[in-house]
Structure formats: C-alpha cells, structure tokens
Amino acid sequence: MIRRHMKIAAAAALVTAMVAGCSSGGTTPAGQPAATGNQDAVDAALQAGGTITYWSWTPSAEEQVAAFQKEYPKVKVNYVNAGTGNDHYTKLQNAIKAGSGAPDVAQIEYQALPQFALTDSLVDLNQYGYSTFEKDYTASTWSSVKVGNGLYGLPQDSGPMALFYNKEVFDKFSLTVPKTWDEYIDVAKKLRAADPAKSITADTGDAGFTTSMIWQAGGHPFTTDGRNVKINLADPGAKKWTAKWDQLVQGKLLSGIKGWTDDWYRALGDGTIATQLAGAWFPGVLKESVAAGAGKWAVAPIPTYDGKPVTAENGGSTQSVLKQSANQPLAAAFVRWLNNGNGIKPFLDSGGFPATKADLSASSFLEAPNAYFGGVKINQVLTQAANEVAKGWTYLPYQLYANTIYGDTVGKAYLNSSALDGGLADWQKALVEYGNQQGFTVSAG
C-alpha cells in the first residue's frame, strides 16, 4: 500500500508540474491549420552529423541505435534507459521543468503523449513535413500521435486487441471459440461448471484494459479541447461494456489472480486461465515468460457485440523530439529513421508489432509461422485486427494519474463483485475534481 500511494503521489506531482508549465503555445488549437514544412532541414542535419541523446525502454533500442550509427557514422546517439512507467516520465518531466537534462528524443506511450504535448514540451513534427507520412500508418496509431492539429511523433508500434485462448483447454471441454460477448459469457459459465478451478480469464481491474474495452464498445468518455475537458464514463459505449462484463464480475466467473505475477504466468501455462484479451504484444509475453504454454495457445478475433468485426488498441508508443533539444532537426531525423526507415527491421526482429501498413501487409510478416503457437501464422489475425480498430478514441490529458487511482475506484467493484457502473462513477468524480484542481476546466456527462 505504501508503494501504491507513493506511485499515486508521484503521478499527481507529475501532472501538477506539467499543468503549471503549460503555456499558450502548447498544442495547435482545433480548427487552426497545423504548421507545415519540408524535410530539407532533417536531411541536412543527417549529413552534418552531431550528437543526440535518446531515452527508451524498448528491447530493440540498443540494436536500433547501433544500426543507425552504422548507417550514419557522423551521428552519435547516447542511449539511456531511464526506467519504465512513472519512473521514466517523472525523470523526463523533472528535466523539462529544470530547463536542462532532457533527452533529444524520448519514448512516450500513446496514453501519456497528451500530457507532454500540452505543456509545449515537444516539437511539432509538422514543421518538418512529417504529415506526409500519414498514409504509411494505420489510422488508429496515427491518431494517437496527434494532439489537436500538432504531430508529436511517428507511431512505433500497434496493439490491436485479439482473443488469445488456450486451445488445449477449449478442446478438452468441447468449448467453441466465441465470436460475440454473449458467447464469451456462455463459455465462461460452461468452463466453470466443467472445472471450478478454471476461469475464462483473469481480471482484477486494470485501467488500460477498461479504457480499451470501452473503446471497443464505441465509447468516447474523454474529450479535450485545450484545457477544457469533458468526462463521461457513463456514455453508451461504457454502458454497453459494463452490461456484459458485469455478468462475469458479479457472477464471480473471473480469476482473482493478479496480472504480471508469477501466479499469473503459471496459470497461463497450466490452463487455469483459459483466455486473455490483450494487444498484439501478448504473444511476446507468452514466449518470454510462459514456456509451459508453448503449443497450447491460439488466437482469434476479439468477440464483438453484434458479430461485426471491431476492436481497440491496447498499448503502444512513439518517440518524440523534446523542445529542449539543441539539435531538433537531427533528433527528428532519428525519429524518422526509427519509425519510417531502416529502424523498423530491428524492432520487428525483437518481436515488435508494427504500425506501418507496408510492414503489416508484407508477405514475410503475414506468412511467418509462430513456433510458440504451433507454427500457426498468427500475424494474419492480428493484422486484420489492426485494420478494424474503432475510430475517434482520445485519452485524458492526465491519463497517467487517472490510471493510478483506478484501483481505489473501479477496482473496488471488482473486489466486491459489484456493478462496474458504480466504480466508473466514482472514478469519474475523482477525475473531474482532480482535473479542476490542476487548472483544467473539467465537466462531467
């Protein structure tokens, strides 16, 4: 509990510092044209060379840096792993607030990007003509790197959600892979009746999962226009999701095993947990941490409400250029190389799931057999999902803080096996109050 409250305090301090640092020049207001330019300055910076610093936590980062320096020997990239999650963001914000010490390029998750863009801490890449790259990316990831009309990165990866299921368990109990949420609930009941020790999935309450599920249901609970924020966690999409998921929560059909624990990995390996609803990064988790599940798992499209294919993103990040950079054109060149150039290959080799349409449609990617999944070409299912992400989703401009208090609001509904709508209402109330305290104008409903 002490550690949890420390994280909440850190996130609160992070948002407070960010809002305090807001300037009128933060994001391009909606309705106004974005800055445009060309890539001449970027190309010239590559030819001139120089030194930049890059903060990232991705497994492929070191290999990417080495490949970039080999291709451009005049450029030196100092790679720093500053930590993950709030550790990374707190260090980044502290450097921004201090006015020195920030990297030239930083890895930033899509959900966190608005918090840094609104403080005028990031370079709008429209000035380098990067808006021309829109056609190269899936619509959902391109939308995720835009705040207002500003472009604050190029998408690195995508996390379209799918249904990962233990085929061995499904075969043993003659379960049919569900195509709708009603069928999914029915499978949950049949599995529990057949073996009380098994559960359809593990979910003790997770903010990222909840927002993704509301997204898939067509919800738009967060809207932002400058400092004006509206929160409606009782919109039709949210209600659609809770109407289904409540049946699992209140019916006590979910496993109480917490994610990312040793028990969770074991349960994924021995069939105690029969399915996982997750982004396209999940196969890498299974391969790295659930050796006992090799050959048992399969993938299918995520269940829907009416049988029509639609999904949501769950995870993903970009690289942004910091305004503090002394060589912004060179930093922008590195971002371009990482996510729209030769840097994509080492990222894919490390198991990353691309955001670029060309890589998603490449036969070498689509036809690649996945040994963990018994040689099945799972990228075909995941790529299809990437093209079926619901449109129009946006995160809160203080989403990181929102995630830290989720357990104290919606999490209680999971703990008490009570209706999720009550937990979402509590979450909304806390987020409205907090946002107004931090200088936003936040309304509910």
C-alpha positions as CSV (number, residue, x, y, z in Angstrom):
1,M,0.0,0.0,0.0
2,I,2.9,2.4,0.8
3,R,4.4,1.7,-2.6
4,R,1.0,2.2,-4.3
5,H,0.4,5.6,-2.6
6,M,3.9,6.7,-3.5
7,K,3.1,6.0,-7.1
8,I,-0.1,8.0,-6.9
9,A,1.7,10.9,-5.3
10,A,4.4,10.7,-8.0
11,A,1.8,10.8,-10.7
12,A,0.0,13.6,-9.1
13,A,3.2,15.6,-8.8
14,L,4.0,14.9,-12.4
15,V,0.7,16.2,-13.6
16,T,0.8,19.3,-11.3
17,A,4.2,20.2,-12.7
18,M,3.1,19.7,-16.2
19,V,0.0,21.8,-15.9
20,A,1.9,24.5,-14.1
21,G,4.3,24.5,-17.1
22,C,1.5,25.0,-19.7
23,S,1.9,27.9,-22.0
24,S,-0.5,29.4,-24.5
25,G,1.7,27.9,-27.2
26,G,1.1,24.3,-26.1
27,T,-0.9,22.5,-28.8
28,T,-2.3,23.7,-32.0
29,P,-5.9,24.7,-31.3
30,A,-8.6,22.6,-33.1
31,G,-9.8,24.2,-36.3
32,Q,-6.5,26.1,-37.0
33,P,-4.1,24.9,-39.7
34,A,-1.1,22.9,-38.5
35,A,2.4,24.1,-39.2
36,T,3.7,22.6,-42.4
37,G,7.2,22.3,-43.9
38,N,9.6,20.0,-45.7
39,Q,12.3,17.6,-44.7
40,D,15.3,19.6,-46.1
41,A,16.5,20.6,-42.6
42,V,16.2,17.0,-41.5
43,D,18.2,15.7,-44.4
44,A,20.9,18.4,-44.0
45,A,21.2,17.5,-40.3
46,L,21.9,13.9,-41.1
47,Q,24.7,14.9,-43.5
48,A,26.2,17.3,-41.0
49,G,26.1,14.8,-38.1
50,G,26.2,15.5,-34.4
51,T,25.3,14.0,-31.1
52,I,21.9,13.4,-29.6
53,T,20.6,11.6,-26.5
54,Y,17.8,9.0,-26.7
55,W,15.7,7.7,-23.7
56,S,13.8,4.5,-24.2
57,W,13.0,1.2,-22.5
58,T,12.2,-0.9,-25.6
59,P,14.2,-4.2,-26.0
60,S,15.2,-3.2,-29.5
61,A,16.6,0.2,-28.6
62,E,20.3,-0.7,-28.3
63,E,20.2,-2.6,-31.6
64,Q,18.4,0.2,-33.3
65,V,20.9,2.8,-32.1
66,A,23.8,0.6,-33.3
67,A,22.3,0.1,-36.7
68,F,21.6,3.9,-37.1
69,Q,25.1,4.8,-36.2
70,K,26.4,2.3,-38.7
71,E,24.3,3.9,-41.4
72,Y,25.1,7.4,-40.3
73,P,28.6,7.3,-38.8
74,K,28.7,11.1,-38.4
75,V,25.9,10.9,-35.8
76,K,26.5,9.7,-32.2
77,V,23.4,8.6,-30.2
78,N,23.7,8.3,-26.5
79,Y,21.2,5.7,-25.4
80,V,19.8,5.9,-21.9
81,N,17.3,3.5,-20.2
82,A,15.8,5.9,-17.7
83,G,13.3,3.4,-16.4
84,T,9.8,2.4,-17.3
85,G,6.3,3.7,-16.4
86,N,6.2,6.6,-13.9
87,D,10.0,6.4,-13.3
88,H,10.7,7.3,-16.9
89,Y,8.0,10.0,-17.0
90,T,9.0,11.6,-13.7
91,K,12.6,11.9,-14.7
92,L,11.6,13.3,-18.1
93,Q,9.3,15.9,-16.5
94,N,11.9,16.9,-13.9
95,A,14.3,17.6,-16.7
96,I,11.7,19.6,-18.6
97,K,10.9,21.6,-15.5
98,A,14.5,22.3,-14.7
99,G,15.1,23.5,-18.3
100,S,18.1,21.2,-18.8
101,G,18.9,17.5,-18.8
102,A,16.1,16.3,-21.1
103,P,17.0,13.9,-24.0
104,D,16.7,15.0,-27.6
105,V,14.3,12.1,-28.2
106,A,12.2,10.2,-25.7
107,Q,9.9,7.2,-25.9
108,I,6.4,8.1,-24.9
109,E,3.3,5.9,-24.7
110,Y,0.3,7.0,-26.7
111,Q,-1.7,7.4,-23.5
112,A,0.9,9.7,-22.0
113,L,1.6,11.8,-25.1
114,P,-1.1,14.5,-24.5
115,Q,0.3,15.3,-21.0
116,F,3.7,16.3,-22.6
117,A,2.3,17.9,-25.7
118,L,0.0,20.3,-23.8
119,T,2.9,21.7,-21.9
120,D,4.7,22.8,-25.1
121,S,7.5,20.4,-24.2
122,L,7.5,18.6,-27.6
123,V,8.4,19.6,-31.1
124,D,5.5,19.7,-33.6
125,L,6.9,17.5,-36.4
126,N,4.5,19.1,-39.0
127,Q,7.2,21.7,-39.4
128,Y,9.4,19.1,-41.0
129,G,6.8,17.9,-43.4
130,Y,6.1,14.7,-41.5
131,S,2.3,15.0,-42.1
132,T,3.1,13.4,-45.5
133,F,3.7,10.1,-43.6
134,E,0.1,9.7,-42.5
135,K,-0.6,7.3,-45.4
136,D,2.1,5.0,-44.1
137,Y,0.4,4.2,-40.8
138,T,-2.8,2.6,-39.5
139,A,-5.5,5.2,-38.7
140,S,-5.6,4.4,-35.0
141,T,-1.8,4.8,-34.4
142,W,-1.6,8.0,-36.5
143,S,-4.4,9.5,-34.5
144,S,-2.6,8.5,-31.3
145,V,0.5,10.7,-32.1
146,K,-1.7,13.8,-32.8
147,V,-2.8,16.3,-30.2
148,G,-5.1,18.9,-31.6
149,N,-3.5,19.5,-35.0
150,G,0.0,19.0,-33.7
151,L,2.1,16.0,-34.7
152,Y,4.3,14.9,-31.8
153,G,5.9,11.6,-33.0
154,L,5.7,8.9,-35.6
155,P,4.0,5.7,-34.4
156,Q,6.3,2.9,-33.5
157,D,4.0,0.0,-32.6
158,S,0.4,-1.0,-32.6
159,G,-1.5,-3.0,-30.0
160,P,-4.8,-4.1,-31.7
161,M,-6.7,-6.4,-29.4
162,A,-7.5,-10.0,-30.1
163,L,-8.7,-13.1,-28.2
164,F,-5.8,-15.4,-27.1
165,Y,-7.1,-18.7,-25.9
166,N,-5.8,-22.0,-24.6
167,K,-6.7,-24.4,-27.4
168,E,-5.9,-27.4,-25.2
169,V,-8.5,-26.3,-22.6
170,F,-11.1,-25.5,-25.3
171,D,-10.6,-28.9,-26.9
172,K,-10.8,-30.8,-23.6
173,F,-14.1,-29.2,-22.6
174,S,-15.5,-29.0,-26.1
175,L,-15.8,-25.2,-26.0
176,T,-16.5,-23.2,-29.1
177,V,-14.3,-20.1,-29.7
178,P,-16.7,-17.2,-29.1
179,K,-17.5,-14.6,-31.7
180,T,-19.7,-12.4,-29.6
181,W,-19.6,-11.3,-25.9
182,D,-22.8,-13.2,-25.2
183,E,-21.0,-16.4,-26.4
184,Y,-17.9,-15.5,-24.4
185,I,-20.0,-15.2,-21.2
186,D,-21.6,-18.6,-22.1
187,V,-18.2,-20.2,-22.5
188,A,-17.2,-18.7,-19.1
189,K,-20.2,-20.4,-17.5
190,K,-19.6,-23.8,-19.2
191,L,-15.9,-23.8,-18.3
192,R,-16.5,-23.0,-14.6
193,A,-19.2,-25.7,-14.5
194,A,-16.9,-28.3,-16.0
195,D,-13.9,-27.4,-13.8
196,P,-14.4,-24.9,-10.9
197,A,-10.6,-24.4,-10.7
198,K,-10.5,-22.8,-14.2
199,S,-11.6,-19.3,-15.2
200,I,-12.3,-17.8,-18.6
201,T,-9.8,-15.0,-17.9
202,A,-8.1,-13.1,-15.1
203,D,-9.2,-9.5,-14.5
204,T,-8.9,-7.9,-11.1
205,G,-9.3,-4.4,-12.5
206,D,-6.9,-2.6,-14.8
207,A,-7.3,0.9,-16.1
208,G,-5.8,0.2,-19.5
209,F,-8.0,-2.8,-20.1
210,T,-11.1,-0.9,-19.1
211,T,-10.4,2.0,-21.4
212,S,-9.7,-0.4,-24.3
213,M,-12.9,-2.3,-23.7
214,I,-14.9,0.9,-23.6
215,W,-13.1,1.9,-26.8
216,Q,-14.1,-1.3,-28.5
217,A,-17.7,-0.8,-27.4
218,G,-17.7,2.5,-29.3
219,G,-17.3,4.7,-26.2
220,H,-15.8,8.2,-26.2
221,P,-15.6,9.0,-22.4
222,F,-12.8,11.6,-22.7
223,T,-12.9,14.7,-24.9
224,T,-10.4,17.6,-24.7
225,D,-10.2,21.0,-26.3
226,G,-7.2,22.8,-24.9
227,R,-7.7,23.0,-21.2
228,N,-11.4,22.2,-21.5
229,V,-12.1,18.5,-20.6
230,K,-15.3,16.5,-20.6
231,I,-15.5,13.1,-18.9
232,N,-18.5,10.8,-19.4
233,L,-17.8,7.3,-18.1
234,A,-21.5,6.5,-18.4
235,D,-21.7,7.1,-22.2
236,P,-23.3,4.4,-24.4
237,G,-20.1,2.6,-25.0
238,A,-19.2,2.4,-21.4
239,K,-22.7,1.1,-20.6
240,K,-22.5,-1.4,-23.4
241,W,-19.3,-2.9,-22.0
242,T,-20.4,-2.9,-18.3
243,A,-23.7,-4.7,-19.2
244,K,-21.6,-7.6,-20.5
245,W,-18.6,-7.6,-18.1
246,D,-20.8,-7.2,-15.1
247,Q,-22.1,-10.7,-15.7
248,L,-18.6,-12.0,-15.3
249,V,-17.7,-9.8,-12.3
250,Q,-20.9,-10.2,-10.4
251,G,-21.1,-13.9,-11.4
252,K,-17.7,-14.4,-9.9
253,L,-16.5,-16.0,-13.1
254,L,-13.2,-14.2,-13.3
255,S,-9.9,-15.4,-11.8
256,G,-8.7,-13.3,-8.9
257,I,-5.0,-13.9,-9.9
258,K,-3.3,-10.6,-10.5
259,G,-1.7,-9.9,-13.8
260,W,2.1,-9.9,-14.2
261,T,2.7,-12.1,-11.2
262,D,4.4,-15.5,-11.0
263,D,1.0,-17.0,-10.3
264,W,-0.4,-15.4,-13.4
265,Y,2.3,-16.8,-15.6
266,R,1.8,-20.2,-14.1
267,A,-1.9,-20.0,-14.6
268,L,-1.4,-19.1,-18.3
269,G,0.8,-22.1,-18.7
270,D,-1.3,-24.8,-16.9
271,G,-4.7,-23.8,-18.3
272,T,-6.1,-22.3,-15.1
273,I,-6.7,-19.1,-17.1
274,A,-8.3,-20.1,-20.4
275,T,-8.2,-16.8,-22.4
276,Q,-6.6,-13.4,-22.4
277,L,-7.9,-10.3,-24.1
278,A,-4.8,-8.3,-25.0
279,G,-2.9,-6.3,-27.6
280,A,-0.8,-7.8,-30.3
281,W,2.2,-7.7,-28.0
282,F,0.8,-10.6,-25.9
283,P,2.5,-13.4,-28.0
284,G,5.8,-12.0,-26.9
285,V,4.8,-12.2,-23.3
286,L,3.8,-15.8,-23.7
287,K,7.0,-16.7,-25.5
288,E,9.3,-15.0,-22.9
289,S,7.5,-15.9,-19.7
290,V,5.1,-18.9,-20.2
291,A,7.2,-21.7,-21.6
292,A,4.8,-24.3,-20.3
293,G,2.1,-22.9,-22.7
294,A,4.0,-23.5,-25.9
295,G,1.9,-25.2,-28.5
296,K,-1.3,-24.8,-26.4
297,W,-2.3,-21.2,-27.3
298,A,-4.2,-19.9,-30.3
299,V,-5.6,-16.5,-31.4
300,A,-8.9,-15.4,-32.8
301,P,-10.6,-12.0,-33.4
302,I,-11.9,-10.4,-30.2
303,P,-15.6,-11.0,-29.5
304,T,-17.9,-8.3,-30.5
305,Y,-21.4,-7.1,-29.6
306,D,-23.2,-7.8,-32.9
307,G,-20.8,-10.1,-34.8
308,K,-19.4,-7.2,-36.9
309,P,-15.6,-7.0,-36.6
310,V,-14.3,-4.1,-34.4
311,T,-11.5,-3.9,-31.9
312,A,-9.4,-1.4,-30.0
313,E,-5.8,-0.6,-29.3
314,N,-4.2,-1.8,-26.1
315,G,-0.8,-0.3,-25.6
316,G,1.7,1.3,-28.0
317,S,4.2,4.2,-28.0
318,T,6.0,6.7,-30.1
319,Q,9.3,8.7,-30.0
320,S,9.0,12.4,-29.6
321,V,11.5,15.3,-30.0
322,L,11.9,17.5,-27.0
323,K,11.9,21.2,-27.4
324,Q,14.9,21.3,-25.1
325,S,17.0,19.6,-27.8
326,A,19.9,21.6,-29.1
327,N,19.6,19.9,-32.5
328,Q,15.9,19.3,-33.2
329,P,16.4,18.6,-36.9
330,L,18.8,15.8,-36.2
331,A,16.6,14.4,-33.5
332,A,13.7,14.5,-35.9
333,A,15.8,12.6,-38.4
334,F,16.4,9.9,-35.9
335,V,12.7,9.6,-35.2
336,R,12.1,9.3,-38.9
337,W,14.7,6.6,-39.3
338,L,13.3,4.7,-36.3
339,N,9.7,4.5,-37.4
340,N,9.7,5.3,-41.1
341,G,13.0,3.9,-42.2
342,N,15.5,1.1,-41.6
343,G,15.0,1.2,-37.8
344,I,11.8,-0.8,-38.2
345,K,13.6,-4.0,-39.0
346,P,15.4,-4.5,-35.7
347,F,12.2,-3.5,-33.9
348,L,10.3,-6.3,-35.8
349,D,13.2,-8.7,-35.1
350,S,12.7,-8.2,-31.4
351,G,9.1,-9.2,-31.6
352,G,7.5,-5.7,-32.0
353,F,4.2,-5.4,-33.8
354,P,4.4,-2.6,-36.4
355,A,2.2,0.4,-37.0
356,T,3.3,0.8,-40.6
357,K,0.9,-0.5,-43.3
358,A,3.7,-1.8,-45.5
359,D,5.1,-4.0,-42.8
360,L,1.7,-5.2,-41.7
361,S,0.9,-6.3,-45.3
362,A,4.3,-7.8,-46.1
363,S,4.1,-11.5,-47.0
364,S,7.2,-12.1,-44.9
365,F,5.3,-10.8,-41.9
366,L,1.9,-12.3,-42.7
367,E,3.2,-15.7,-43.6
368,A,5.7,-16.0,-40.8
369,P,4.8,-19.1,-38.7
370,N,4.9,-18.6,-34.9
371,A,6.6,-21.6,-33.3
372,Y,5.1,-20.9,-29.9
373,F,1.6,-21.1,-31.4
374,G,2.4,-24.4,-33.1
375,G,3.5,-22.9,-36.3
376,V,0.3,-21.0,-36.9
377,K,0.5,-17.7,-38.9
378,I,-1.0,-15.6,-36.1
379,N,0.1,-12.3,-37.7
380,Q,-2.8,-12.7,-40.2
381,V,-5.3,-12.5,-37.4
382,L,-3.5,-9.6,-35.7
383,T,-3.0,-7.6,-38.9
384,Q,-6.7,-7.9,-39.6
385,A,-7.4,-6.6,-36.1
386,A,-5.1,-3.6,-36.8
387,N,-7.4,-2.6,-39.6
388,E,-10.6,-2.9,-37.5
389,V,-9.8,-0.5,-34.6
390,A,-12.8,1.7,-33.7
391,K,-12.2,5.4,-34.6
392,G,-12.3,8.5,-32.6
393,W,-10.7,7.5,-29.3
394,T,-8.8,10.0,-27.2
395,Y,-7.1,9.8,-23.7
396,L,-7.3,12.2,-20.9
397,P,-4.6,14.9,-20.7
398,Y,-3.8,13.4,-17.3
399,Q,-4.3,9.7,-18.1
400,L,-1.3,8.6,-16.1
401,Y,-2.7,10.0,-12.9
402,A,-6.1,8.6,-13.8
403,N,-4.6,5.1,-14.1
404,T,-3.1,5.3,-10.6
405,I,-6.4,5.9,-8.8
406,Y,-8.4,3.3,-10.8
407,G,-7.8,0.7,-8.2
408,D,-9.3,2.9,-5.5
409,T,-12.5,3.4,-7.5
410,V,-13.4,0.9,-10.2
411,G,-11.1,-1.6,-8.5
412,K,-13.4,-1.8,-5.5
413,A,-16.2,-3.0,-7.8
414,Y,-14.0,-5.9,-8.8
415,L,-13.1,-6.6,-5.2
416,N,-16.7,-6.6,-4.1
417,S,-18.2,-8.3,-7.2
418,S,-20.5,-5.3,-7.6
419,A,-21.7,-3.4,-10.6
420,L,-19.0,-1.7,-12.6
421,D,-21.1,1.4,-13.3
422,G,-20.8,2.5,-9.7
423,G,-17.0,2.2,-9.8
424,L,-16.8,4.1,-13.1
425,A,-19.0,6.9,-11.5
426,D,-16.5,7.1,-8.6
427,W,-13.6,7.2,-11.0
428,Q,-15.3,10.0,-13.0
429,K,-16.0,12.1,-9.9
430,A,-12.4,11.8,-8.7
431,L,-11.1,12.7,-12.2
432,V,-13.3,15.7,-12.5
433,E,-12.3,17.0,-9.1
434,Y,-8.6,16.4,-9.7
435,G,-8.6,18.0,-13.2
436,N,-10.3,21.1,-11.9
437,Q,-7.8,21.3,-9.1
438,Q,-4.9,21.2,-11.6
439,G,-6.1,24.1,-13.7
440,F,-8.2,22.3,-16.3
441,T,-11.9,23.1,-16.8
442,V,-13.5,19.7,-16.4
443,S,-17.2,18.9,-16.7
444,A,-19.0,15.6,-16.3
445,G,-21.5,13.9,-18.5
